[in-house]
Amino acid sequence: MADAARSFEIIGAPFDGAATLGYPGSRYAPDRIRQQLGWITQRVEAGAVFSLETGALHDAPRIIDGGDAHVVGHDLQATLAHTSARVSESVRSGNVPILLGGDDCFLFAGTKGLHDATDGTVGVIHFDAHLDVMDRNEQQGTHSQSSGMRRSLELERARTEHSIQVGLRHFNFPSSHDYLQRSGLARITATEFDAIGTAAAVERILARTDGADHVHLSFDIDAIDPAHAPGAGALEPGGLTSRQAIDTIMALAPHCDSFAVTEVNPMTDHQDMTATLAAYLCYYFAVFGRRRAEG
């Protein structure tokens, strides 16, 4: 039997101090995404919203705005600790956190927050153009936007065998290749996603996460092609389309226990295209994840 309807809590993380590469500016994203989310949610009437994709009325999800996590502009470690604790607090309160970055160091904070608030194993679904498995380097240290997936999978109950990366493309460090070979971390590149289609990609993702007790879904907006999301921390051509992203989130939402959207950059965005897309990803996650999938 499916769980009762879930409630969702927006938590902002206005910090881009770990974006030592790429464009700074994602600290401004939470407010811009919230503004666009307000445009979407004003369509709710009498507790329902009409989905043109399904042709049906859906109960509108309960979305609480929990404000921003406490960030410390000069202190990455303190910011990560405060944010992961805030995510944990949301989970313990019975909510599904929706974390709005900020840069992609919050992949780790989101995973850790879910991990620390629950028992059992945790899988990670990570949408990104980049691998984010850097151990450390001089310019970025150990917990930057380039290390979030590696640090996440080092958590005690995180499971690499139930985690997957989606939307990857272009080039990366040879040391990242070696890590992937050793760890067995699964991936669906952007090229492969386009070749097999959304339905098959979703099937592979769910097969991979099957067996994890809890799943964190983290979406770096640069997984999407910059033609659809120009306001990102890095511009990597050849990514997913906005349609592919929306359809994938619709399908995955019932299977996930927390969600994060990172790297939206209002400083490089065009007429809020990217912030609007991020807001839609959040709302689709809430509408179609309102009830947890069985199993």
C-alpha positions in Angstrom: 0.0 0.0 0.0 1.4 3.4 -0.9 2.4 5.8 1.8 0.1 8.8 2.8 0.5 12.0 0.9 3.9 13.7 1.6 4.6 17.3 2.3 7.6 19.1 0.9 9.8 21.8 2.4 11.8 24.3 0.4 15.2 25.0 1.9 17.4 27.6 0.3 21.2 27.4 0.3 22.4 30.9 -0.9 26.1 30.0 -1.1 28.6 29.7 -4.0 31.9 29.7 -2.1 32.8 26.3 -3.4 32.4 27.3 -7.0 36.1 27.9 -7.5 35.8 26.9 -11.1 33.1 28.1 -13.5 30.9 31.2 -13.0 30.0 32.5 -9.5 26.5 33.8 -8.8 24.5 30.7 -7.8 24.1 32.3 -4.3 21.3 34.3 -5.9 19.4 31.3 -7.2 17.1 30.4 -4.3 15.2 33.6 -4.4 14.9 33.6 -8.2 13.6 30.0 -8.1 11.2 30.8 -5.4 9.8 33.7 -7.4 9.2 31.5 -10.5 7.7 28.8 -8.3 5.2 31.4 -7.1 4.2 31.9 -10.8 3.5 28.2 -11.1 1.7 27.6 -7.8 -0.8 30.4 -8.4 -2.6 28.0 -10.7 -3.8 26.0 -7.8 -7.6 26.2 -7.3 -9.6 24.5 -4.5 -6.5 22.4 -3.6 -6.1 21.0 -7.1 -3.9 21.6 -10.2 -4.6 20.5 -13.7 -1.7 18.6 -15.4 -1.8 18.9 -19.2 0.7 16.0 -19.4 -1.7 13.6 -17.7 -5.0 15.3 -18.7 -6.1 15.0 -15.1 -6.6 17.0 -12.0 -4.0 16.4 -9.3 -4.2 17.2 -5.6 -1.8 20.1 -5.2 1.2 19.2 -3.1 1.7 20.8 0.3 4.9 22.9 -0.1 6.3 24.7 2.9 8.9 27.4 2.5 11.3 26.7 5.4 13.6 29.7 4.6 17.3 29.4 4.1 19.8 27.2 5.8 22.5 29.1 7.8 25.4 29.7 5.4 28.8 31.2 6.4 30.3 33.1 3.5 33.9 32.5 4.4 33.5 28.9 5.8 32.6 26.0 3.4 32.7 23.3 6.1 30.4 25.3 8.5 28.0 25.9 5.6 27.9 22.2 4.6 27.4 21.2 8.3 24.5 23.7 8.8 22.8 22.8 5.5 23.0 19.1 6.0 21.6 19.5 9.5 18.8 21.6 8.1 18.0 18.9 5.6 18.0 16.3 8.4 15.7 18.4 10.5 13.2 18.6 7.6 13.3 14.8 7.1 12.8 14.2 10.8 9.8 16.5 10.8 8.2 14.3 8.2 8.8 16.4 5.2 10.6 15.8 1.9 13.2 18.5 1.6 13.7 20.4 -1.7 17.1 22.0 -1.4 17.8 25.0 -3.6 21.5 25.7 -4.2 23.8 27.4 -4.4 26.7 25.6 -6.0 27.0 21.8 -6.3 28.8 21.3 -3.0 25.2 20.9 -1.8 25.0 17.5 -3.5 27.0 16.3 -0.5 24.9 18.3 2.0 21.7 17.0 0.7 22.9 13.4 0.7 24.3 13.7 4.2 21.2 15.3 5.5 19.1 12.4 4.3 21.7 9.9 5.5 21.9 11.3 9.0 18.1 11.5 9.5 17.3 8.0 8.5 18.3 4.4 9.1 19.2 2.0 6.3 21.1 2.5 3.1 21.1 5.6 0.8 21.4 5.7 -2.9 22.1 8.8 -4.9 20.8 9.8 -8.4 23.1 12.6 -9.6 22.2 14.5 -12.8 25.2 16.5 -13.9 27.4 17.2 -16.9 30.4 16.5 -14.6 31.4 13.6 -12.5 32.1 15.4 -9.2 34.4 12.6 -8.0 37.5 14.7 -7.4 39.3 13.7 -4.2 41.1 16.9 -3.8 43.3 19.5 -5.7 45.0 22.7 -4.8 42.4 25.0 -6.2 39.3 23.3 -4.9 40.3 21.4 -1.8 38.2 18.3 -0.8 34.5 19.5 -0.6 34.0 21.8 -3.6 31.5 21.6 -6.4 33.8 19.0 -8.0 33.8 16.5 -5.1 30.2 16.2 -4.0 29.5 12.7 -5.4 32.7 11.2 -4.0 32.2 12.7 -0.6 28.5 11.5 -0.6 29.5 7.9 -1.4 32.0 7.9 1.5 29.1 8.2 4.0 28.7 5.1 6.1 25.4 3.9 4.7 25.7 5.4 1.2 25.8 2.7 -1.4 27.7 3.0 -4.7 25.9 -0.1 -6.0 22.6 1.8 -5.7 23.8 5.1 -7.1 24.0 6.4 -10.7 25.1 9.6 -12.6 23.1 10.9 -15.5 23.8 13.5 -18.2 27.6 13.3 -18.2 29.5 14.5 -21.2 32.8 15.8 -22.7 36.1 15.4 -20.9 37.3 14.8 -17.3 40.5 14.0 -15.3 42.2 10.6 -15.8 42.0 10.2 -12.0 38.2 10.3 -12.3 38.4 7.5 -14.8 40.4 5.5 -12.3 37.9 6.2 -9.5 35.0 5.0 -11.7 36.8 1.8 -12.6 37.5 1.0 -9.0 34.2 2.0 -7.6 31.8 0.6 -10.2 29.7 3.8 -10.1 27.1 3.5 -12.8 26.4 6.3 -15.4 24.3 7.2 -18.3 26.0 9.8 -20.5 24.0 12.5 -22.3 24.8 10.7 -25.6 23.4 7.4 -24.3 20.4 9.1 -22.7 19.5 10.6 -26.1 20.0 7.2 -27.9 17.9 5.1 -25.5 15.2 7.6 -24.7 13.7 8.8 -21.5 11.7 5.7 -20.6 14.6 3.4 -20.9 16.9 5.7 -19.0 14.3 5.9 -16.1 14.1 2.1 -16.1 17.9 1.8 -15.8 18.0 4.4 -13.0 15.3 2.7 -11.0 16.9 -0.7 -11.5 20.1 0.7 -10.1 18.5 2.3 -7.0 16.3 -0.7 -6.3 17.4 -2.0 -2.9 18.3 1.3 -1.4 16.2 2.2 1.6 16.3 5.9 0.8 17.2 7.8 -2.3 18.5 11.4 -2.7 18.0 13.0 -6.1 20.4 15.8 -6.9 20.1 17.8 -10.1 22.9 20.1 -11.2 21.2 22.3 -13.8 24.1 22.0 -16.2 22.9 18.4 -16.9 20.6 20.3 -19.3 21.9 21.7 -22.5 22.7 25.4 -22.2 20.2 26.1 -25.1 17.5 25.3 -22.5 19.4 26.4 -19.4 21.8 29.3 -20.2 22.1 30.4 -16.5 24.4 27.6 -15.2 27.7 27.5 -13.3 29.3 26.0 -16.4 28.1 25.8 -20.0 28.5 22.3 -21.5 26.8 21.8 -24.9 25.1 18.6 -25.8 23.1 18.0 -22.7 19.6 16.8 -21.9 16.6 18.8 -23.2 14.2 20.5 -20.8 11.5 18.0 -21.9 13.7 15.1 -21.1 14.5 16.5 -17.7 10.9 17.2 -16.8 9.7 13.8 -17.9 12.5 12.1 -16.0 11.7 14.0 -12.8 8.0 13.1 -13.1 8.9 9.4 -13.3 11.6 9.4 -10.5 9.8 11.6 -7.9 7.7 8.8 -6.3 10.9 6.8 -5.6 13.0 9.6 -4.0 13.1 11.0 -0.4 14.9 14.3 -1.0 15.6 16.6 -3.9 18.2 19.3 -4.7 18.6 21.7 -7.6 22.0 23.3 -7.8 24.2 25.6 -10.0 21.4 27.8 -11.3 23.1 31.2 -11.9 20.9 34.3 -12.2 24.0 36.3 -13.1 24.3 34.6 -16.5 20.7 33.6 -17.0 18.5 35.0 -19.8 15.1 36.3 -18.8 14.9 33.8 -15.9 14.8 30.8 -18.4 17.0 28.6 -16.1 15.4 29.7 -12.8 12.0 29.0 -14.3 13.0 25.5 -15.5 14.5 24.8 -12.0 11.2 25.9 -10.4 9.3 23.6 -12.7 11.6 20.7 -11.9 10.8 21.3 -8.2 7.0 21.5 -8.8 6.9 18.4 -10.9 8.9 16.6 -8.2 6.3 17.6 -5.6 3.2 16.9 -7.7 4.3 13.5 -9.0 6.2 12.6 -5.8 3.3 13.4 -3.5 2.9 9.7 -2.7 5.9 7.5 -2.2 6.1 4.5 -4.6 5.5 1.1 -3.1 8.5 -1.0 -2.2 
